Amino acid sequence: MAKIYNLDHAAGAPLDKNARKAVLGLINNPLYNTDSSYEPAVKLRRQLSDFKSKLAKLIGTKSPNIFITKGSSDATDMLFELISSSKNSTDIVTTNIEHKSLLDNVELFPKNKILEVDQTGLIDLEKIREFIDDKTILVSIQYVNNETGQVLPIKEISKIVKDIKGERIKKGSALPIFFHTDASQAAITQDLQIPRLGVDAMSLNGSKFGALPNTGILYLSADILRWLENNNIQTPSSKENPLAVVSLYYSLKHSIEKKNTELKRLNQLAQTFWQEFSRLIPEAELTPKNLKICKKHSPHILNIYIPNVSGERLVILAGLNNVLISTGAACSASKDIPSHVLKAIGLNNEEIQSSIRVSLGSDNKSEKELKEAAKILAKLCKNKSVKISK
């Protein structure tokens, strides 16, 4: 069987081996309805509760503060619906490089302020402070951008929001302000400890760090839960899938335990791939143009502009040659929608059309493999079928 070079981990990571083992262990035994009162069901319910408590502990919180979802988009939908349900809910501050599912949810708020990033793809912290006013109830900023891999300053933004909370309390304002981050692409390289991040809400997508597909986590702080209760807003109470909880626990545990070594490993692999690819295709550029791999950047995601090459055609041709890449976020690529992220950081339509995303992870084992993949991809870039005629 021909070797497959998986360079599309950001779309979905392979199932973690420990999660796979635990899931198979559950499947190979009777799965009872956890609402039932007989002993085997009670035992399973207790096991599920224990796993959920351990899962919460991994990110520095407690079981009542996390909700099992069908993914990060589902988690974000849930959060926005809860916040917007209040009669006193007002406006939101976010950026124009957020995941499309989040930007779609912004419409739930009567007013919103969307902060534009500059051509570096990063945000001005002072502008965030300026955008927040006395009617802002929610600030939502992505942790790691899913198309460029850039790391946003979540801890610094948390401090700004915390300071504004304090100012409101001093003024006697009853309106709270909460800070949410979509951390879907952050789990394998960044710190997820809630006490250190200082966020009020966080969305996680299990399929990005090795859990089963269609699994995720929504974290809500005690402040949000209190506010929801005071506004008579019910938190989600759907039955939790034991397979989802178990796979989330084992895969997230592995990601957190190996985070530092994985960051170094992925950095080396990304550097190796880019050095080889740019040597063979010297006109190729990383996006944004000033990007330095692993500097305010998660090295598992590289966005590459290749002049005069159709990204879509290259993805198809590369797939036929066992090199798996994408033109951007899977949700947009499958709908033939130009990347709003690349547009936001200043790329024109021609440059967006000629861009691809390479994303690394557990399937990538060695520098030699990445060099091989770079050589194959570079050769395919010279194929007439992927060239854009002028």
Buried (B, 14 or more C-beta within 10 A) or exposed (E): EEEEBBBBBBBBBEBBEBBBEBBEEBEEEEBBEBEEEEEEBEEBBEBBBEBBBBBBEBBBBEBEBBBBBBBBBBBBBBBBEBBBBBEEBBBBBBBBBBBBBBBBBBEBBEEBBBBEBEEBBBBEEEBBBEBBEEBBBBBBBBBBBBBBBBBBBBEEBBBBBBEBBEEBEEEEEEBBBBBBBBBBBBBBBBBBEBEEBBBBBBBBBBBBBBBBBBBBBBBBBEBBBEBBEEBEBEBBEEEBBBBBBBBBBBBBBBBBEEBEEBBEBBBBBBBBBBBBBBEBBEEBBBBBEEBEBBEBBBBBBBBBBBEEBBBBBBBEBBBEBBBBBBBBBBBBBEEEEBBBBBBBBBBEEEBBBBBBBBBBBBBBEEBEBBBBBBBBBBEBBEEEEBBBEE
